[in-house]
């Protein structure tokens, strides 16, 4: 009776660790994309930078909202069919073309 419970606990723990690692990759990918967009690189380059750091199959969107570039990365959690969990990370960066435009 104890062995099946321990096996289930172990599998759940491994899935949670894999999901946490994928979430960290999503956060890193969103930050990388936001940094690239803020440096006035083309949107395609910012998306490519985010996709390179994101988990496989992730969806990346790069949008400019006023003075900010916002990057969103979404990916299914690893495991059997993602176990119904979607991982999401957002990052924003101030566009460099708006920095230092005023007088002190």
C-alpha positions in Angstrom: 0.0 0.0 0.0 2.8 2.4 0.8 4.8 1.7 -2.4 2.2 3.1 -4.8 1.8 6.2 -2.7 5.5 6.7 -2.7 5.7 6.2 -6.5 2.9 8.7 -7.0 4.6 11.2 -4.7 7.9 10.8 -6.6 6.3 11.3 -10.0 4.5 14.3 -8.8 7.6 15.8 -7.3 9.6 15.2 -10.5 6.8 16.8 -12.5 6.7 19.8 -10.2 10.5 20.3 -10.5 10.3 20.1 -14.3 7.5 22.6 -14.4 9.4 25.0 -12.1 12.5 24.7 -14.4 10.3 25.4 -17.4 8.8 28.4 -15.6 12.2 29.8 -15.0 13.1 29.4 -18.7 9.9 31.3 -19.6 10.9 34.2 -17.3 14.4 34.3 -18.7 13.0 34.2 -22.3 10.6 37.1 -21.6 13.5 39.1 -20.1 15.8 38.4 -23.0 13.1 39.4 -25.5 12.3 42.6 -23.6 16.0 43.6 -23.5 16.3 43.0 -27.2 13.2 45.1 -28.0 14.3 47.9 -25.7 17.6 48.2 -27.6 15.6 49.0 -30.7 16.3 45.7 -32.4 13.6 44.6 -34.8 10.6 42.8 -33.4 11.6 39.6 -35.2 15.0 39.7 -33.4 13.4 40.2 -30.0 11.0 37.3 -30.7 14.0 35.1 -31.8 15.9 36.0 -28.7 12.9 35.0 -26.5 12.3 31.8 -28.5 15.9 30.8 -28.2 15.7 30.9 -24.3 12.1 29.6 -24.1 11.0 26.0 -23.7 10.2 24.2 -26.9 6.8 25.0 -28.4 6.5 28.3 -26.5 4.4 31.1 -27.8 6.0 34.5 -27.8 4.4 37.9 -28.3 6.2 41.3 -28.4 4.1 44.4 -28.1 4.9 48.1 -27.7 2.7 49.9 -25.2 3.6 53.6 -25.1 7.2 53.8 -23.8 7.4 50.1 -22.8 8.1 46.9 -24.7 6.1 44.0 -23.3 7.1 40.4 -24.0 4.9 37.5 -23.0 6.0 33.8 -23.2 3.6 31.0 -22.8 4.4 27.3 -22.8 2.7 24.1 -21.8 4.2 22.5 -18.6 6.4 19.5 -19.4 4.8 16.1 -18.8 1.9 14.1 -20.2 0.0 16.7 -22.3 1.3 19.4 -20.0 -1.1 18.1 -17.3 -3.4 21.0 -18.2 -1.0 23.7 -16.9 0.1 26.6 -19.0 3.2 28.4 -17.8 3.3 32.2 -18.5 5.9 34.9 -18.0 5.8 38.6 -18.8 8.6 41.2 -18.9 8.6 44.8 -19.8 11.5 47.2 -20.6 11.6 50.9 -21.3 12.4 51.6 -24.9 15.8 53.2 -25.3 14.5 55.8 -27.8 12.5 57.3 -24.9 15.3 57.4 -22.4 17.1 60.8 -21.8 14.8 62.7 -24.1 14.0 65.4 -21.6 16.0 68.1 -19.8 17.0 67.6 -16.1 
